[in-house]
């Protein structure tokens, strides 16, 4: 009766079947998904309680949301495999997990959440798939998203998958992405559907087809905005040096905020938000910034999806 795997992504959320049936008339242009309940719970606790990653992870393990070895969840591996399934269905091409750029949440700090809130953003681990002409963009990593968007309001262990189609527009699938009962709902539905087809003598052929000629865009060519948090020497001319490095790589600064200063070490923490730039340019700029004598530390950088 064919392979049925509704519970593989989103637990109890009806998701695979809509891609196979209800959305087939659409040219899917984008998928933006929170598809790992463990990481979403951890990020929610970091945002609402002001705690750092180790404390939030410990609480998730205490409640049974995180495994004793949480690597697959917190490093984005679980979300990567799920995105491979969704992107393959949506774009009619084979997207393998190894094609997907993957980055976890373990380097996030409570400071990042505080600054995100000040700037009007939430931080989520997003699985992102985009299609333009014959080019496919697939990546999993933490992002700043505007706090007034639907995905920014998805908290706790819940999952949400936003799909953009040319005919249907934006569709949001929301619900519990894991757990015995939601997963059982999906598994039993597959069993019942297969049993009904057997009883009626109805065959089931795979509806998925491959469309040739599509390529996965390298991460280096992805273009997005960036948030940078750096610890720098607190003296005149430092920002000019940083701006010059970014400018040399065609990275335009949208805003700069000086946060905390330390009179003893004569250092300051600054937050920079950029305009859209290519990943390759940003990585080269980060390497050069790290070598500047006035830059004590590049504390973090996070991509922005607006």
C-alpha positions in Angstrom: 0.0 0.0 0.0 3.0 2.3 -0.2 5.1 3.8 2.5 3.1 6.1 4.9 5.0 8.3 7.3 2.7 11.0 8.6 4.3 11.0 12.1 7.8 11.5 10.8 7.5 15.3 10.8 5.4 17.3 13.1 4.1 14.4 15.2 0.3 14.7 15.3 0.1 17.7 12.9 -1.4 16.6 9.6 1.4 17.7 7.4 2.7 15.0 5.0 -0.8 14.3 3.5 -1.4 18.0 2.7 1.9 18.1 0.8 1.0 15.0 -1.1 -2.6 15.9 -1.9 -4.0 19.3 -0.8 -1.1 21.5 -1.9 -0.1 19.7 -5.2 -1.7 22.5 -7.3 0.7 25.0 -5.8 4.2 26.1 -6.7 5.7 26.1 -3.2 8.1 29.0 -2.7 8.9 28.7 0.9 8.7 26.7 4.1 9.6 28.2 7.5 9.3 25.6 10.2 9.6 25.1 14.0 9.8 21.3 13.9 11.7 20.4 17.1 9.7 20.7 20.3 12.7 20.2 22.5 14.7 23.2 21.1 11.6 25.4 21.0 10.9 24.7 24.7 14.6 25.5 25.6 14.4 28.8 23.6 11.1 29.7 25.2 12.6 29.3 28.7 15.7 31.3 27.7 13.5 34.1 26.4 10.9 34.2 29.2 13.0 33.3 32.2 16.3 35.0 31.2 18.3 31.9 31.8 21.3 30.6 29.8 21.3 27.5 27.6 22.6 25.0 30.2 19.9 25.8 32.7 17.1 25.7 30.1 18.4 22.4 28.8 18.6 20.9 32.3 15.0 21.9 32.9 13.9 20.3 29.6 15.7 17.1 30.6 14.0 17.1 34.0 10.6 17.4 32.3 11.4 14.6 29.8 11.4 16.9 26.8 15.1 16.4 26.1 17.0 13.1 26.0 19.9 12.4 28.3 22.1 12.9 25.2 20.3 15.9 23.5 22.8 16.4 20.6 20.4 15.5 17.8 17.9 18.1 19.0 20.0 21.0 20.2 22.5 20.8 17.3 19.6 20.9 14.7 20.2 17.4 13.4 16.6 16.2 14.0 15.2 19.3 12.3 17.6 18.8 9.4 16.2 15.3 8.7 12.6 16.6 8.9 13.3 19.5 6.6 14.8 17.1 4.0 11.5 15.3 3.9 9.4 18.5 3.6 11.6 20.1 1.0 11.7 16.9 -1.1 7.9 16.8 -1.1 7.4 20.5 -1.7 10.0 21.0 -4.5 9.6 17.6 -6.2 13.3 16.9 -5.9 15.5 14.8 -3.7 16.9 16.9 -0.9 19.3 15.0 1.3 20.2 15.8 4.9 23.8 16.4 3.9 22.6 19.1 1.4 21.2 21.2 4.3 23.2 23.7 6.3 22.8 22.9 10.0 23.6 24.9 13.1 22.3 24.4 16.6 21.3 26.5 19.6 24.0 25.8 22.1 26.0 29.0 21.5 23.0 31.2 22.3 23.2 33.4 25.4 20.6 35.0 27.6 22.1 38.3 26.4 21.1 37.6 22.8 17.5 37.1 23.9 17.5 40.4 25.9 18.9 42.3 22.9 16.5 40.6 20.5 13.6 41.7 22.6 14.9 45.3 22.7 15.2 45.3 18.9 11.7 43.8 18.4 12.6 40.2 17.6 12.3 36.7 18.9 14.9 33.9 18.5 13.7 30.6 17.1 15.5 27.5 15.6 14.0 27.6 12.0 14.1 25.0 9.3 14.0 27.1 6.1 13.4 25.9 2.6 13.0 28.3 -0.4 12.7 27.8 -4.1 13.4 30.3 -6.8 13.5 29.1 -10.5 15.7 26.0 -10.4 17.5 26.9 -7.2 16.7 25.5 -3.8 17.8 27.0 -0.5 17.7 24.7 2.6 19.1 25.5 6.0 18.5 25.0 9.8 19.8 27.5 12.3 18.8 30.0 14.9 17.2 33.2 13.5 15.9 36.6 14.7 12.3 36.9 13.5 10.0 39.9 14.1 8.2 39.4 17.4 4.8 40.3 15.7 4.9 37.3 13.3 3.0 34.1 13.8 6.1 31.9 14.2 7.5 34.2 16.9 4.5 33.4 19.1 4.9 29.6 19.0 6.2 28.7 22.4 7.0 25.6 24.5 7.0 22.2 22.8 4.7 23.2 20.0 5.6 23.0 16.4 4.5 25.3 13.6 5.1 25.1 9.8 4.4 28.1 7.6 4.1 27.2 3.9 3.9 29.7 1.1 2.3 28.7 -2.2 1.5 30.7 -5.3 -2.3 29.8 -5.2 -3.0 29.2 -1.5 -0.8 32.0 -0.2 0.4 31.5 3.4 -0.8 28.4 5.3 0.2 27.7 8.9 0.2 24.2 10.4 0.3 24.2 14.2 0.2 21.7 17.0 2.0 19.3 19.3 5.0 18.0 17.4 5.8 15.1 19.6 4.5 13.0 22.5 2.8 9.6 22.7 -0.7 10.7 22.0 -0.1 13.1 19.1 2.3 10.6 17.4 -0.2 7.8 17.9 -2.9 9.9 16.2 -0.7 10.1 13.1 0.4 6.5 13.1 -3.1 5.1 13.7 -4.5 7.3 10.9 -1.9 5.8 8.5 -2.8 2.3 9.6 -6.6 2.9 9.2 -6.2 4.5 5.8 -4.1 1.6 4.5 -6.6 -0.9 6.0 -9.5 0.9 4.2 -7.7 0.8 0.9 -7.0 -2.9 1.3 -10.6 -3.6 2.2 -11.8 -1.7 -0.9 -9.1 -3.3 -3.2 -7.7 0.1 -3.9 -4.0 0.2 -4.8 -1.7 3.0 -3.7 1.1 4.3 -5.9 3.6 6.9 -4.9 2.5 10.3 -6.1 6.0 11.8 -5.6 7.9 12.6 -8.8 11.3 14.0 -9.5 11.7 17.2 -11.5 15.2 17.3 -13.1 17.5 20.3 -13.2 17.1 21.7 -9.7 20.2 22.5 -7.6 20.8 23.3 -4.0 22.2 26.7 -3.4 25.5 26.7 -1.4 25.2 28.3 2.0 27.9 30.8 0.9 25.5 32.3 -1.6 22.6 32.7 0.8 21.7 36.3 1.4 20.2 37.5 4.7 20.5 40.2 7.4 22.8 39.6 10.5 23.0 40.4 14.2 26.5 40.7 15.6 27.4 41.0 19.3 31.0 41.9 20.0 33.2 42.9 22.9 35.5 45.7 21.9 38.0 48.2 23.2 36.2 51.2 24.6 38.1 54.0 22.9 37.7 56.4 19.9 38.0 55.1 16.4 37.0 51.5 17.1 33.7 51.7 15.2 35.4 53.2 12.2 37.7 50.2 12.0 34.8 47.8 12.3 32.8 49.7 9.7 35.7 49.7 7.3 36.0 45.9 7.4 32.3 45.4 6.9 32.2 48.0 4.1 35.1 46.3 2.3 32.9 43.2 2.0 29.9 45.3 0.9 28.1 44.8 4.2 26.0 47.8 5.1 25.2 48.6 8.7 21.6 49.2 9.6 22.2 50.1 13.3 24.8 50.1 16.0 24.0 50.0 19.7 26.6 50.3 22.5 25.4 48.3 25.4 27.5 47.6 28.5 30.9 49.1 29.3 33.5 47.9 31.8 35.7 50.7 33.2 38.2 48.3 34.7 39.0 46.4 31.4 38.1 49.5 29.3 35.9 47.4 27.0 32.3 47.7 25.7 29.7 45.4 24.2 28.2 46.5 21.0 25.3 45.1 18.9 25.3 45.6 15.1 22.4 44.9 12.8 23.2 44.7 9.1 21.3 45.1 5.9 21.1 42.0 3.6 24.5 40.5 2.7 25.8 37.3 1.3 27.0 34.6 3.8 30.4 34.3 2.1 31.0 38.0 2.6 29.9 37.9 6.2 32.1 34.9 7.0 35.1 36.7 5.5 34.3 39.8 7.4 34.0 37.9 10.7 37.4 36.4 10.2 39.0 39.8 9.6 37.1 41.4 12.5 38.4 38.6 14.9 41.9 39.6 13.9 41.5 43.3 14.7 43.4 44.3 17.9 40.4 46.4 19.1 38.0 43.4 18.9 38.3 41.4 22.1 35.7 38.9 21.2 33.0 38.2 18.6 30.5 36.9 21.1 27.8 35.8 18.7 26.3 36.3 15.2 22.7 35.3 14.3 21.0 35.5 10.9 17.8 37.6 10.6 14.7 36.5 8.7 12.4 39.5 8.4 
